[in-house]
Every structure is written in structure tokens, then in C-alpha cells.
């Protein structure tokens, strides 16, 4: 199974790629030139990872798109998932859009007191964070476990604005204090 992760050098993309590689998957990563490329160096030497090239066969079993980065038109897949904090204004040809919950984890934009999502600061002590945040590794593991289930379970439809759309909202976990402390220690170790 070959998986393309679009925006693989985003901090969420990093965790998606890392999880896939740890589970023996073949992964291609498409870099976002607006993001720092240093995260991609962590998996760039893994023999199951290659960077996307338009010169190869661009058919994938699965495409996972992080954020609103464009997917090359020459790319096709058996299943296409988009992950973002809000649905894009422009419709995409995805099989499933997953509205991201408030995720926290290593390599996210942050300070010792809080995190940033789309340039919006969210303090770790805020009610919003304490009630809604989910650790990135828990989210990615649950997402990948769900993807391995029968396809019939993935055909979710809801009515929104008089249209049928495939959508999944993953919410309702609470951040583990130990995981947050681990993320802050990680940030302090690597902030320079």
C-alpha cells in the first residue's frame, strides 16, 4: 500500500507520516514550500519514504491532505482524505473531509504557555484547550485504526446546507496532563 501525504512537512503531516512509517507503510511526501522543511529530515532517510516526484507513477492507494495545499492534478488514488480545521470554500474531489479537533503535540507552533492555530493563540490553561484538545499521536492512531475498518463504516453522510456531504468530526477527548507536560518539555528542548 502506497500513501501520499500532502503537506508532509506541516507538524500534523509529520505525525501522520511518522505513524505510517512506524507501521511499515510505503509513504511519499509532498513538501509545502511555505512550511519549514526541517521536519521532513526526520523521515527522509527511512527506506519506506520518498519525496513526491511528478515523474513516477502517481497512483496511490490513499492520499491524505493536510490543510489546503493543492494536490497535483496528475495524482489519483483509491481513497482521498482531507484534514483541516475548517472545510475549504472551494470544493475538492475528496472521498472524505475530516474537520480537525483542537490538536496539540510535538513540533506545533507554541510557547510554554499555549499554542497557535492559524495565528490564533490558545492558552493551555484555557477552558477551550482543557475541554477540547486532543494529543496528536492519539488522534493519528485513532484515524489510522478507523481507516483500517470496513469501507461501509467510512461512508458517513450528513445533511448540511441542503447538501449531502461526507464528513467526520472527531471530538470529545481530553488532553492528558502528562502528554501536555511532555510536549512542553519537548518544546523547551528544541525551541532554539
C-alpha positions as a LaTeX table, in Angstrom:
\begin{tabular}{lrrr}
\hline
Residue & $x$ (\AA) & $y$ (\AA) & $z$ (\AA) \\
\hline
Unk1 & 0.00 & 0.00 & 0.00 \\
Unk2 & 1.44 & 3.35 & $-1.04$ \\
Unk3 & 0.20 & 6.50 & 0.66 \\
Unk4 & 0.78 & 10.10 & $-0.40$ \\
Unk5 & 0.83 & 12.66 & 2.40 \\
Unk6 & 0.34 & 16.16 & 1.04 \\
Unk7 & 1.96 & 18.85 & 3.22 \\
Unk8 & 4.18 & 16.28 & 4.91 \\
Unk9 & 6.39 & 18.96 & 6.48 \\
Unk10 & 3.47 & 20.51 & 8.39 \\
Unk11 & 3.64 & 19.47 & 12.06 \\
Unk12 & 0.46 & 17.40 & 11.67 \\
Unk13 & 1.76 & 15.93 & 8.42 \\
Unk14 & 4.96 & 14.97 & 10.23 \\
Unk15 & 2.99 & 12.94 & 12.79 \\
Unk16 & 0.87 & 11.28 & 10.09 \\
Unk17 & 3.96 & 10.26 & 8.08 \\
Unk18 & 5.82 & 9.12 & 11.19 \\
Unk19 & 2.91 & 6.89 & 12.28 \\
Unk20 & 2.59 & 5.35 & 8.81 \\
Unk21 & 6.32 & 4.63 & 8.62 \\
Unk22 & 6.37 & 3.11 & 12.11 \\
Unk23 & 3.67 & 0.72 & 10.88 \\
Unk24 & 5.64 & $-0.38$ & 7.80 \\
Unk25 & 3.71 & 1.59 & 5.17 \\
Unk26 & 5.27 & 2.96 & 1.99 \\
Unk27 & 4.85 & 6.72 & 2.06 \\
Unk28 & 5.51 & 9.51 & $-0.40$ \\
Unk29 & 5.54 & 13.04 & 0.93 \\
Unk30 & 4.70 & 16.22 & $-0.92$ \\
Unk31 & 6.51 & 19.18 & 0.62 \\
Unk32 & 4.85 & 22.52 & 1.19 \\
Unk33 & 7.40 & 25.18 & 0.25 \\
Unk34 & 5.64 & 27.61 & 2.65 \\
Unk35 & 6.50 & 25.37 & 5.62 \\
Unk36 & 9.88 & 24.66 & 7.20 \\
Unk37 & 11.41 & 21.58 & 5.55 \\
Unk38 & 13.41 & 20.51 & 8.61 \\
Unk39 & 10.71 & 18.14 & 9.93 \\
Unk40 & 10.92 & 16.11 & 6.72 \\
Unk41 & 14.56 & 15.35 & 7.54 \\
Unk42 & 13.41 & 13.06 & 10.37 \\
Unk43 & 11.88 & 10.55 & 7.97 \\
Unk44 & 13.71 & 11.47 & 4.78 \\
Unk45 & 16.21 & 8.64 & 5.31 \\
Unk46 & 13.64 & 5.94 & 6.01 \\
Unk47 & 13.72 & 3.36 & 3.18 \\
Unk48 & 9.90 & 3.31 & 3.07 \\
Unk49 & 9.74 & 7.08 & 2.48 \\
Unk50 & 10.32 & 9.05 & $-0.71$ \\
Unk51 & 9.56 & 12.60 & $-1.68$ \\
Unk52 & 6.85 & 13.09 & $-4.29$ \\
Unk53 & 8.04 & 13.26 & $-7.88$ \\
Unk54 & 5.78 & 14.01 & $-10.84$ \\
Unk55 & 8.00 & 11.70 & $-12.92$ \\
Unk56 & 6.85 & 8.47 & $-11.22$ \\
Unk57 & 3.57 & 6.59 & $-11.34$ \\
Unk58 & 1.28 & 8.88 & $-9.38$ \\
Unk59 & $-1.41$ & 6.38 & $-8.42$ \\
Unk60 & $-1.77$ & 5.86 & $-4.66$ \\
Unk61 & $-3.94$ & 3.62 & $-2.50$ \\
Unk62 & $-4.58$ & 6.58 & $-0.21$ \\
Unk63 & $-3.95$ & 10.33 & $-0.26$ \\
Unk64 & $-4.00$ & 12.26 & 3.00 \\
Unk65 & $-4.04$ & 16.02 & 2.51 \\
Unk66 & $-3.17$ & 18.26 & 5.48 \\
Unk67 & $-4.61$ & 21.76 & 5.22 \\
Unk68 & $-5.47$ & 23.44 & 1.95 \\
Unk69 & $-2.32$ & 22.71 & $-0.01$ \\
Unk70 & $-3.02$ & 21.89 & $-3.66$ \\
Unk71 & $-2.78$ & 18.29 & $-4.78$ \\
Unk72 & $-1.16$ & 17.92 & $-8.22$ \\
Unk73 & $-3.72$ & 17.18 & $-10.92$ \\
Unk74 & $-1.71$ & 14.17 & $-12.16$ \\
Unk75 & $-2.25$ & 12.38 & $-8.83$ \\
Unk76 & $-5.01$ & 9.80 & $-8.35$ \\
Unk77 & $-5.95$ & 7.47 & $-5.53$ \\
Unk78 & $-8.27$ & 4.77 & $-4.35$ \\
Unk79 & $-9.29$ & 6.94 & $-1.38$ \\
Unk80 & $-8.67$ & 10.65 & $-0.72$ \\
Unk81 & $-8.97$ & 12.24 & 2.72 \\
Unk82 & $-8.58$ & 15.94 & 3.53 \\
Unk83 & $-7.77$ & 17.03 & 7.09 \\
Unk84 & $-8.24$ & 20.67 & 8.07 \\
Unk85 & $-9.66$ & 22.88 & 10.81 \\
Unk86 & $-12.47$ & 24.06 & 8.54 \\
Unk87 & $-13.93$ & 22.98 & 5.23 \\
Unk88 & $-12.36$ & 24.75 & 2.28 \\
Unk89 & $-14.50$ & 27.29 & 0.46 \\
Unk90 & $-13.61$ & 25.65 & $-2.84$ \\
Unk91 & $-14.96$ & 22.11 & $-3.13$ \\
Unk92 & $-12.37$ & 19.39 & $-3.54$ \\
Unk93 & $-12.75$ & 15.96 & $-5.05$ \\
Unk94 & $-12.15$ & 14.17 & $-1.73$ \\
Unk95 & $-13.80$ & 10.99 & $-0.55$ \\
Unk96 & $-13.87$ & 12.34 & 2.99 \\
Unk97 & $-13.24$ & 15.64 & 4.73 \\
Unk98 & $-12.25$ & 15.39 & 8.40 \\
Unk99 & $-12.65$ & 18.54 & 10.45 \\
Unk100 & $-9.72$ & 18.54 & 12.81 \\
Unk101 & $-10.30$ & 18.95 & 16.52 \\
Unk102 & $-8.00$ & 21.14 & 18.57 \\
Unk103 & $-4.79$ & 19.11 & 18.25 \\
Unk104 & $-1.65$ & 19.56 & 20.33 \\
Unk105 & 1.69 & 17.84 & 20.13 \\
Unk106 & 5.38 & 17.99 & 19.44 \\
Unk107 & 6.52 & 20.46 & 16.75 \\
Unk108 & 3.31 & 22.51 & 16.80 \\
Unk109 & 3.61 & 26.32 & 16.81 \\
Unk110 & 3.61 & 27.17 & 20.53 \\
Unk111 & 5.12 & 28.84 & 23.57 \\
Unk112 & 5.45 & 27.43 & 27.08 \\
Unk113 & 2.04 & 28.93 & 27.90 \\
Unk114 & $-0.04$ & 27.99 & 24.86 \\
Unk115 & $-0.32$ & 27.06 & 21.21 \\
Unk116 & $-1.16$ & 28.74 & 17.92 \\
Unk117 & $-3.77$ & 27.60 & 15.42 \\
Unk118 & $-3.99$ & 29.76 & 12.29 \\
Unk119 & $-2.21$ & 32.61 & 14.14 \\
Unk120 & $-4.75$ & 32.43 & 16.98 \\
Unk121 & $-3.19$ & 31.89 & 20.44 \\
Unk122 & $-4.87$ & 29.33 & 22.71 \\
Unk123 & $-3.54$ & 29.19 & 26.30 \\
Unk124 & $-3.01$ & 25.72 & 27.74 \\
Unk125 & $-4.90$ & 26.86 & 30.85 \\
Unk126 & $-7.96$ & 27.97 & 28.87 \\
Unk127 & $-11.28$ & 26.17 & 29.17 \\
Unk128 & $-11.28$ & 25.72 & 25.39 \\
Unk129 & $-7.97$ & 23.84 & 25.47 \\
Unk130 & $-8.81$ & 21.80 & 28.58 \\
Unk131 & $-12.18$ & 20.68 & 27.18 \\
Unk132 & $-11.36$ & 20.16 & 23.50 \\
Unk133 & $-7.67$ & 19.43 & 22.91 \\
Unk134 & $-6.56$ & 16.01 & 21.69 \\
Unk135 & $-2.98$ & 14.79 & 21.64 \\
Unk136 & $-1.79$ & 14.41 & 18.03 \\
Unk137 & $-0.47$ & 10.86 & 18.41 \\
Unk138 & $-3.79$ & 9.69 & 19.87 \\
Unk139 & $-5.66$ & 11.36 & 17.01 \\
Unk140 & $-3.43$ & 9.86 & 14.30 \\
Unk141 & $-3.59$ & 6.38 & 15.83 \\
Unk142 & $-7.39$ & 6.51 & 16.04 \\
Unk143 & $-7.63$ & 7.86 & 12.49 \\
Unk144 & $-5.42$ & 5.08 & 11.10 \\
Unk145 & $-7.28$ & 2.41 & 13.10 \\
Unk146 & $-10.55$ & 3.76 & 11.69 \\
Unk147 & $-9.16$ & 3.73 & 8.14 \\
Unk148 & $-8.46$ & 0.02 & 8.50 \\
Unk149 & $-12.14$ & $-0.72$ & 9.20 \\
Unk150 & $-14.65$ & $-1.88$ & 6.61 \\
Unk151 & $-15.39$ & 0.72 & 3.91 \\
Unk152 & $-19.10$ & 0.73 & 4.77 \\
Unk153 & $-18.27$ & 2.36 & 8.11 \\
Unk154 & $-16.47$ & 5.19 & 6.31 \\
Unk155 & $-19.45$ & 6.19 & 4.19 \\
Unk156 & $-20.71$ & 8.86 & 6.55 \\
Unk157 & $-23.28$ & 11.29 & 5.26 \\
Unk158 & $-24.82$ & 14.27 & 6.97 \\
Unk159 & $-27.12$ & 16.96 & 5.70 \\
Unk160 & $-25.53$ & 20.37 & 5.79 \\
Unk161 & $-26.84$ & 23.41 & 3.95 \\
Unk162 & $-29.25$ & 21.24 & 1.96 \\
Unk163 & $-26.42$ & 19.15 & 0.54 \\
Unk164 & $-25.28$ & 15.65 & 1.32 \\
Unk165 & $-21.64$ & 15.71 & 2.27 \\
Unk166 & $-19.27$ & 13.10 & 3.60 \\
Unk167 & $-17.89$ & 14.45 & 6.82 \\
Unk168 & $-16.42$ & 13.16 & 10.07 \\
Unk169 & $-15.94$ & 15.13 & 13.25 \\
Unk170 & $-13.61$ & 13.66 & 15.83 \\
Unk171 & $-14.03$ & 15.32 & 19.21 \\
Unk172 & $-14.59$ & 14.68 & 22.85 \\
Unk173 & $-11.21$ & 13.52 & 24.19 \\
Unk174 & $-9.49$ & 15.47 & 26.93 \\
Unk175 & $-5.80$ & 16.23 & 26.98 \\
Unk176 & $-3.74$ & 14.14 & 29.32 \\
Unk177 & $-1.74$ & 16.31 & 31.73 \\
Unk178 & 1.34 & 14.09 & 31.29 \\
Unk179 & 1.17 & 14.43 & 27.49 \\
Unk180 & 0.96 & 18.21 & 27.72 \\
Unk181 & 3.95 & 18.28 & 30.08 \\
Unk182 & 5.84 & 16.06 & 27.61 \\
Unk183 & 5.03 & 18.46 & 24.74 \\
Unk184 & 6.20 & 21.47 & 26.79 \\
Unk185 & 9.46 & 19.65 & 27.70 \\
Unk186 & 9.95 & 18.83 & 24.01 \\
Unk187 & 9.36 & 22.49 & 23.09 \\
Unk188 & 11.87 & 23.69 & 25.72 \\
Unk189 & 14.47 & 21.24 & 24.41 \\
Unk190 & 14.10 & 22.28 & 20.76 \\
Unk191 & 12.89 & 25.90 & 20.80 \\
Unk192 & 16.33 & 27.24 & 19.96 \\
\hline
\end{tabular}
